[in-house]
């Protein structure tokens, strides 16, 4: 489906609409029309409240089931789009007041102009969310739908426009395949920035399709982990295991594995065993992953066991969950879906994480001592981690928090300074 100036079209109209786009896209700019942030917030608030009231259950219920989240967790996500949450977010990320500098010129925030959003398809609401952030900063937005999009993005953005029709000239959605590089280049040429959600390949592809005078803003795949001291409580390990089961390790903020703050194999194995007990309990209490993923996990862990003589890995597995005890200290993606690696990384060697620089996102620090938590948080911040939490808060959602260490609305803005004539 295609969304063009508030109207939904079949994909058969895409070529015709792409040809019209250069004429229509800049209409708000040529007419001097700006998108007021309060208009966007009002539309989002209306939509969020309708979502929480169950008005769109035919599309939200499959989402809740697919990601194995509770209705309460889903409503927490929807609340991020309410007036209160968005006003707070904007108060932190945007500075709209015109300032007089040195008595000789004004300094104002402007939108970048036109954003092309190339969203990943791992979370259905992500494409629409990316566009909403672009709207909050006042931009005109083009969304390239990810492959296999369920139609949720077009539905949500259409309802947003129904709530505030003036938004219609600021949102365009196209279903251009990633293989259609010619049309993606056309869209990039019309844009001031390309906003890319995805891994290294997606970012590299965007760079090849955008001209040098088009900004690339990348929200790439990140890796998150827990840094666990042997003195941590069983309750902290339980909260960590629950967080892993709730997210199935699919989010950038999800824990992929555990670094134990020790160089002792005995302490590493002890932490791994304690954690595995918590992981089994959480898996049983929250419900197992789908049958298909359990089968895939079983094959993966079977192969791990076959190779364990060569790798030296020790595997503990039961009921579709596993812990893999390893002697290396590399940060890597796990097998996902409740399969967790456990490695040793003494505090004095945490500087080795610096080599992962832009891949680092969230780290949970588990320790019984507050001073140790603070000291470890400072060290992890120094090496590049951008979110440091307690055991159960790795994938929390707070209004006004940064994306991967940056404020998105600021990234989607520019500063314009104008001389004051005497």
URTA-V14493 format. One record per backbone hydrogen bond with DSSP energy under -0.5 kcal/mol. NH is the residue of the N-H (numbers start at 0). CO is the residue of the C=O. If there is no record, write none. Layout:
NH/CO
NH/CO
This chain:
1/8
2/172
3/1
3/6
4/170
6/3
8/1
12/9
13/10
16/12
17/13
18/14
19/15
20/16
21/17
22/19
23/19
24/20
26/23
29/25
30/26
31/28
32/27
33/31
35/33
38/35
39/35
40/36
41/37
42/38
43/39
44/40
45/41
46/42
47/43
48/44
49/45
50/46
51/47
52/48
53/50
54/49
56/53
58/55
59/55
60/56
62/58
63/59
64/60
65/61
66/62
67/64
68/63
73/69
74/70
75/71
76/72
77/73
78/74
79/75
79/76
80/77
81/78
85/81
86/82
87/83
88/84
89/85
90/86
91/87
91/88
92/88
93/89
98/106
100/98
100/104
101/99
103/100
104/100
105/417
106/98
107/415
109/413
111/411
114/139
115/192
116/114
116/141
117/115
117/194
118/116
118/143
125/122
128/124
129/125
130/126
131/127
132/128
133/129
134/130
135/131
136/132
137/134
138/133
139/112
140/169
141/114
142/171
143/116
143/141
144/142
144/173
148/145
154/150
155/151
156/152
157/153
158/154
159/155
160/156
161/157
162/158
163/159
166/163
167/164
169/166
170/167
171/140
172/2
173/142
175/173
176/174
179/176
180/178
183/179
184/180
185/181
186/182
187/183
188/184
189/185
190/187
191/113
192/113
193/214
194/115
194/192
195/193
195/216
196/117
196/194
197/195
197/218
202/198
203/199
204/200
205/201
206/202
207/203
208/204
209/205
213/210
214/191
214/212
216/193
216/214
217/215
218/195
219/217
220/197
222/358
223/253
224/361
225/256
226/363
227/225
227/258
228/365
231/228
236/232
237/233
238/234
239/235
240/236
241/237
242/238
243/239
244/240
245/241
246/242
247/243
248/243
249/246
253/250
255/223
257/340
258/225
259/257
259/342
260/227
261/259
264/262
267/263
268/264
269/265
270/266
271/267
272/268
273/269
274/270
275/271
276/272
277/273
278/274
279/275
280/276
281/277
282/278
283/279
284/280
285/281
286/282
293/289
294/290
295/291
296/292
297/293
298/294
299/295
300/296
301/297
302/298
303/299
304/300
305/301
306/302
307/303
307/304
309/306
310/306
311/307
313/324
314/312
315/322
317/320
320/317
321/337
322/315
323/339
324/313
324/322
325/323
325/341
331/329
335/338
336/247
339/321
340/255
341/323
342/257
344/259
348/345
349/346
351/348
352/349
353/350
354/351
355/352
356/353
358/355
359/356
360/222
362/386
363/224
364/388
365/226
365/363
366/364
372/368
373/369
374/370
375/371
376/372
377/373
378/374
379/375
380/376
381/377
382/378
383/379
383/380
384/379
385/360
386/360
388/362
392/389
395/392
397/395
400/397
402/405
403/401
405/402
407/405
410/406
411/407
412/409
413/109
415/107
416/414
417/105
419/103
420/418
